[in-house]
Amino acid sequence: MGDLRVMRSGNESNRLTKRSSLPGSYPALLRELKQRIQQSQARASISVNRELVLLYWHIGQDILVRQGREHWGAKVIDRLAADLKEAFSKMKGFSPRNLKYMRAFAEAWPDEEFVQQAVAQIPWGHNVRILDYVKDPSHREWYIRATLEHGWSRDVLVHQIERGLHRRTGAVVTNFERTLPPPQSGDFFNVFNHPLLNLPNATTGLINKSSQPNAPRIIQNSASTC
């Protein structure tokens, strides 16, 4: 028993010796590298989200064209969903319901340039909520731009739509932090948990935008609704 205590004491002493022998600049370097890694994760997350939303828009466009030209019905959509699920079994988002959302999404935003510049910058789940809750095209565009400006989570977006915030434009800038529940004002994004990347979930990818003021603004991920 005594020998075990001596061994533990020796191990602790070695760890302390190694820590004390580090250069004085080491802590600052470690902080800088952590911040750089988090910023790279944020940029990767934004890029992947944009590609996914653009993919959904193109799928929706293809469905729209063929429905108009070949008169596709619900059975064709169901078959397409089943075939895509079989081909990409580990990727979420190819249910019949989501394919119908892709069609509605493409129909709502026919201008691909605007989709690339604004609409694809917010997560798919946000876009679905805007389609469901907002019918006026100009109001939809307003909530997309407001989400981009403030980094709203999906729940906060719905909250603001239900409040009719677009009718009180000034409140967006001046009252954002005061009018929202505190837990929803800061968002988290997991860069690894994304259907297009098909990577396992990992808590190491969590980024808190409120604690990283220099990191790109990121929005709570909700890439697929089903």
Helices and strands as residue ranges (DSSP letters): H 2-20, H 26-70, H 74-87, H 96-108, H 112-117, G 119-121, H 124-133, H 137-150, H 154-163, G 165-167, H 170-174, H 176-179, H 182-185, E 188-190, G 203-205, E 206-208
